[in-house]
Amino acid sequence: MNTFRLFSMAALALLMAACSSDDNVIEQQPAQQPGKMHFTATIEAPNSGATTRTVYSESGTSINVAWKVGDEIALIHGGKKDVVTVGTPNPDGSAPISGDITVGTDNEDVVLAYPAAAVSSATPYGTFPFTPDPTCWDKAHAQDGTLEFIQNNIDFRMGSGKLAVSGDPATASLKANVSMPSMISIWKLTLQDNTSAALSATTVTVKANGELVAGATSTAKSAYYLCMVPSFIPAGDLVIEATVGSDTYTYTKAGGVSLTAGLFYQSPVTMYKRDVDLSSLSADFTAKSGQVLSGNLSNNVKISIADGATVTLAGVNINGSGTWMDKDWAGITCEGDATIILADGTTNIVKGFIAGRPGIQAGTTGTTLTIKGNTGSLEASSSGNFSSGIGGAGMTPCGNIEIQGGIITATGTESGTGIGSGFGSTCGTITISGGTVTATGGQYGAGIGSVGTPSYPGTCGNISITGGTVTATGGEFAAGIGSGYDSNCGDITIASTVISVTATKGGSSSHSIGAGYGSDGICGSVTIEDPSKVTQN
């Protein structure tokens, strides 16, 4: 049973609910089969103002839905599964249900589930009162993007009540009308490109934290109605992908979305081509969430990452030479918060353009650059002097830097850090929690940390290394991890969870880990939790 089904079993139990307390009228019924009693009851309207579920249709910002004749509902009670059918709906949208069910006892707990086919058996599954049929839930992965499909296949509902048993022959009803709230939300996605032109897609998939939660296929349209089961959506980034001709378009919502069961959502979704070959670019380009960059940058154009975007590097070569004096930008410029994913097995080379610009400019004060990966590698270096491999430029601040994985080589030239501030400027905190990281500073610059001189001191925030393998080498007058010449840094912590850390100071530096050369250079406290994992040269 896949993860989608496992989520369903835990989540459905939370959605059982009962409403009013008026007893139903019990009518005399014909004789039943041995061991059976006749059952009659009333279930409430699925939503106010509904007429019949045959008009499961959009009305402004809501979906009208109600019961229809012949709907089958499972009753699970006393370890048995029985099936009853819906009769002609009442004017208020409620509907009668009836059928022969297994003999029960007065006040026995009953779980009602629609459709009945969604219940495989009355056998409890963990804390769930019955075993769902996985084929029903799998239909959310194979929709056609229409309301009709959702109505007929994925309109999941559940409620609970108590049996009332009396009469001769025995009859049963519910002690009160029962509400069967919807477990799904419906999301109407209207697909468009960055010019607001409609995208006619043949497939749409929605994934959360990498797990498929909804998918649809059509002949080609721009508006898709998708059933989403909120309780089944895992936390994490939400990614929508659409097939348009031979291209794949993508949209990423960092942090995911919050949907409520029973509600209808409508969203125009601006999507971008997922795969971008840098060799085809002839103008400045800003990557959006979900895009995958590859290829050699053949023209001298600026490559940026939009604020808040998550972008994958899958074999890029951005090799700024530092000779184009009118190209005053980094190899990659993060316009704000950014996440870079290194595709497995790829090598990515990023070098700044004009002297004084880093390989990757890590935003500005208050932003965060996050780098993730497994077997993908990144070689980031500054061009000319004064800037970092990853971090800031000369006299230009950068934000926080977080490295969570990947094979990272970051090199700063003279007056530059491997990872950290640019010359005479500031950067935020630096955190390394995984991967294999090699950081080398140029003269006056730390491998990881800050860079400057007495006249132009640099500063970085706290440095925290909690995982991975880290090798940091400072330039002349600078620490391997910490501050450069007469520069500053915050507290330095190397946790016991690292694989290994090697820090090598440059000539004349005071420390391998901590403050570099110069009486004006100051770092905060240095904490090494397991000295056996740390080598200082």
Buried (B, 14 or more C-beta within 10 A) or exposed (E): EEEBBBBBBBBBBEBBEBBEEEEBEBEEBEEBEEEBBBBBBBBBBBBEEBBBBEBBBBEEEBBBBBBBEEBBBBBBBBEEBBBBBBBEBBEEBBBBBBBBBBBBEEEBEBBBBBBBBBBBBBEEBEEBBBBBBBEBBEBBBEBBBBBEBBBEBBBBBBBBBBBBBEBEEBBBBBBBBBBBBBBBBBBBBBBBBEEEEBBBBBBBBBBBBEBBBBBBBBEEBBBBBBBBBBBBBBEBBBBBBBBBEEEBBBBBBEEBBEBEBBBBBBBEBBBBBBBBBBEEBEEEBBBBBBBBBBBEBEEEBBBBBBEBBBBBBBBBBBBBEBEEEEBBBBBBBBBBBBBBBBBEEBBBBBBBBBBBBBBBBBBBEEBBBBBBBBEBBBBBBBBBBBBBBBBBBBBBBBBBBBBBBBBBBBBBBBBBBBBBBBBBBBBBBBBBBBBBBBBBBBBBBBBBBBBBBEEBBBBBBBBBBBBBBBBBBBBBBBBBBBBBBBBBBBBBBBBEBBEEBBBBBBEEBBBBBBBBBBEEBBBBEBEBEEEEBBBBE
